[in-house]
Amino acid sequence: MAEPCDLSVIIPTFNEEENIAAIIDAVDGVLTQNGIRGEILVVDDDSKDRTIPIVREISGRQENVRLIVRREDHGLSQSVVEGFRSARSDILQVIDADFSHPPDLIPRFYEAIRGGADIAVGSRYTKGGDIEAWPLKRRIISLGATAFGRILFPEITDPVSGFFAVGREVVDGAPLAPRGYKILTEILGKGRWRTVVEIPFVFKDREEGASKLRAGTMVDYLRQCGGIVRFSVTRRTGPVWAEWKKVVRFGLVGLSGIFVNMGLLYALTEIAGLYYLVSAVIAIELSIVNNFVLNDVWTFRSIEFLKFKRKVSRFGSFQAVSMGGLVINMAALYLLTDVAGVYYLVANLAGVFTAFAWNYMVNRHYTWTKA
C-alpha cells in the first residue's frame, strides 16, 4: 500500500543523465527538510542515454521515487500530463531536471496551493524574478512568447513558465491536448481555476546537458494558443473568452474613432472652413476622447469610472499610449513603404494592426490595470 502523499513533484526528462541524480537528491532534500511527504515522479521520453537506468537504480532504494517511461507521443507537455494522471497527491508540482528552476522554492508553491490558490506560477518577470546567462536570441524568443501569452492571460506575468504547481481539480477532466513545451499555457486556457499566485524566481540556464529548444517550438506554441482561443470561443467561457471580448470591443471602439475622426475632419475643413491640418489635430484629439470614454464605460467597464481624478489620470495615460500608437503606425508605414518597398496601402494596414496591438496591450496593463 502506497504511503500517504502531500505533494507530487513531476520531473519530465529526456537525455538528462548529467542532471537527474542531482535533481532528485535536491528535491528529496527539500521535501525532507520541510516535512513534506512527497513523491518524486520522473516521466521520461524514452531517453537514449543513461537517464532511465539511473532513475531505476534510485527508485530501487528510495520508495518515494517513481519512474514512468513513455515510448510514444513524445514531448515535454505530454510527459507532464502523464505525470498528472499517475501522481498520488492532489497537489502537483512541475520542475525541470536541469536546475533552471530552484528546488528550494518548492515549499512556497506547496504552501500557496494549500493556502487556497488554484495555480502557483514561478515567474521570471514579476518583481524579484530574473533570467541569468541567456543569449540575446533566446531572450527575444522568450519575451515574444510571453507577450503573446499575456494577450490571453494579461494578469499573469509569465504564462509560459515551466515552473509551477496546480491543484488536481484544476486539471482533472480538463481537455488538455498540449504540444511542445508550454504546458502551463494549456492549463491556463483549459483548466478550471479562479486564483493564481505568482512566485518570483531567478531562471538559470542549464550547466549540464543540451537544451531541448528547437526551431519548431514557436510554431507549436502558436498552434497551441490558436487551439486555446478556439476552445474558449466555442465554449464561451474561461479567462481567454473574457479577454477576447475586451479585444473585440477595443477594436470596435477604435473603428468608431475612425468614423469620428473622418467626420470631424471633413466637417471642420469643408463646412467650418478651417485649415485642414488644424482640423486634423482637432479631429484626432476628439476621436481619442471618444475612444477613451467608450473604452472606460464599455470595453473595460472600469469600476472607478465615476471618480473624476482617476478618470483624468487614465485619460492622460490613454492619450500618451495613443500618441505612441500613432508614431508606431507612421514608422511602420515609412519603413515598409520606403525601405522594404511594400505597397503603401498594405504597409499602412500593417501599421494599423501593429499600433492596435500596442494600444491594446499597453492600455490593458497600465491604463486599465484592474479591469
Secondary structure, 3 states (H helix, E strand, C coil): CCCCCCEEEEEEECCCCCCHHHHHHHHHHHHHHCCCCEEEEEEECCCCCCHHHHHHHHHHHCCCEEEEECCCCCCHHHHHHHHHHHCCCCEEEECCCCCCCCHHHHHHHHHHHHCCCCEEEEECCCCCCEEECCCHHHHHHHHHHHHHHHHHCCCCCCCCCCCEEEEHHHHCCCCCCCCCCCHHHHHHHHCCCCCEEEEECEEECCCCCCCCCCCCHHHHHHHHHHHHHHHHHHHCCHHHHHHHHHHHHHHHHHHHHHHHHHHHHHHHHHHCCCCHHHHHHHHHHHHHHHHHHHHHHHHCCCCCCCCHHHHHHHHHHHHHHHHHHHHHHHHHHHHHHHHCCCCHHHHHHHHHHHHHHHHHHHHHHHHCCCC
